[in-house]
Amino acid sequence: MNEIFENIKSIIIDIADIPEDEIELDSEMLDDLCLSSIEIMSIIGDIEVKYDVKFASDDLLKIRSIRDLISIIEEKKN
Protein backbone atom coordinates (compact mmCIF):
# COMPACT_ATOMS: atom_id res chain seq x y z
CA MET A 1 0.00 0.00 0.00
CA ASN A 2 2.84 2.41 0.80
CA GLU A 3 4.27 2.29 -2.72
CA ILE A 4 0.84 2.83 -4.27
CA PHE A 5 0.21 5.74 -1.89
CA GLU A 6 3.50 7.38 -2.86
CA ASN A 7 2.71 6.96 -6.56
CA ILE A 8 -0.77 8.44 -6.12
CA LYS A 9 0.67 11.38 -4.20
CA SER A 10 3.10 12.01 -7.05
CA ILE A 11 0.28 11.92 -9.61
CA ILE A 12 -1.86 14.32 -7.54
CA ILE A 13 1.05 16.71 -7.09
CA ASP A 14 1.72 16.69 -10.85
CA ILE A 15 -1.91 17.24 -11.83
CA ALA A 16 -3.25 19.50 -9.08
CA ASP A 17 -0.10 21.15 -7.71
CA ILE A 18 -1.05 20.30 -4.13
CA PRO A 19 1.77 20.33 -1.56
CA GLU A 20 2.88 16.82 -0.60
CA ASP A 21 2.32 17.40 3.13
CA GLU A 22 -1.39 18.06 2.49
CA ILE A 23 -1.96 14.63 0.94
CA GLU A 24 -2.70 11.97 3.53
CA LEU A 25 -4.09 8.46 3.31
CA ASP A 26 -7.48 9.57 4.60
CA SER A 27 -7.62 12.81 2.61
CA GLU A 28 -10.92 13.11 0.79
CA MET A 29 -10.45 14.04 -2.82
CA LEU A 30 -13.25 16.60 -2.97
CA ASP A 31 -13.51 17.93 0.58
CA ASP A 32 -9.90 17.89 1.79
CA LEU A 33 -7.90 18.24 -1.42
CA CYS A 34 -10.50 20.36 -3.26
CA LEU A 35 -9.88 18.49 -6.50
CA SER A 36 -12.16 19.30 -9.43
CA SER A 37 -13.92 16.51 -11.29
CA ILE A 38 -11.56 17.07 -14.24
CA GLU A 39 -8.51 16.71 -11.96
CA ILE A 40 -9.96 13.54 -10.43
CA MET A 41 -10.58 12.02 -13.86
CA SER A 42 -7.03 12.93 -14.93
CA ILE A 43 -5.67 11.27 -11.78
CA ILE A 44 -7.79 8.16 -12.43
CA GLY A 45 -6.58 8.06 -16.04
CA ASP A 46 -2.93 8.23 -14.96
CA ILE A 47 -3.51 5.50 -12.37
CA GLU A 48 -5.19 3.26 -14.98
CA VAL A 49 -2.13 3.60 -17.21
CA LYS A 50 0.42 3.17 -14.41
CA TYR A 51 -1.22 0.08 -12.89
CA ASP A 52 -2.84 -1.33 -16.05
CA VAL A 53 -6.27 -1.38 -14.43
CA LYS A 54 -9.65 -0.13 -15.61
CA PHE A 55 -12.08 1.57 -13.24
CA ALA A 56 -15.78 0.82 -13.78
CA SER A 57 -18.43 3.46 -13.11
CA ASP A 58 -19.32 1.63 -9.87
CA ASP A 59 -15.70 1.88 -8.74
CA LEU A 60 -15.64 5.63 -9.31
CA LEU A 61 -18.73 6.10 -7.15
CA LYS A 62 -16.97 4.38 -4.23
CA ILE A 63 -13.94 6.66 -4.23
CA ARG A 64 -14.01 9.35 -1.57
CA SER A 65 -10.53 9.21 -0.09
CA ILE A 66 -7.04 8.22 -1.15
CA ARG A 67 -7.49 5.07 0.97
CA ASP A 68 -10.60 4.13 -1.08
CA LEU A 69 -8.63 4.60 -4.28
CA ILE A 70 -5.79 2.39 -3.04
CA SER A 71 -8.24 -0.33 -1.97
CA ILE A 72 -9.77 -0.46 -5.43
CA ILE A 73 -6.35 -0.57 -7.11
CA GLU A 74 -5.24 -3.43 -4.84
CA GLU A 75 -8.51 -5.27 -5.48
CA LYS A 76 -8.12 -4.97 -9.27
CA LYS A 77 -4.45 -6.01 -9.24
CA ASN A 78 -5.26 -9.32 -7.49
ABEGO torsion letter per residue (X at the ends): XAAAAAAAAAAAAAAAGBBAAABBAABBAAAAAGBBAAAAAAAAAAAAAAAGBBBBAAAAAABABAAAAAAAAAAAAX
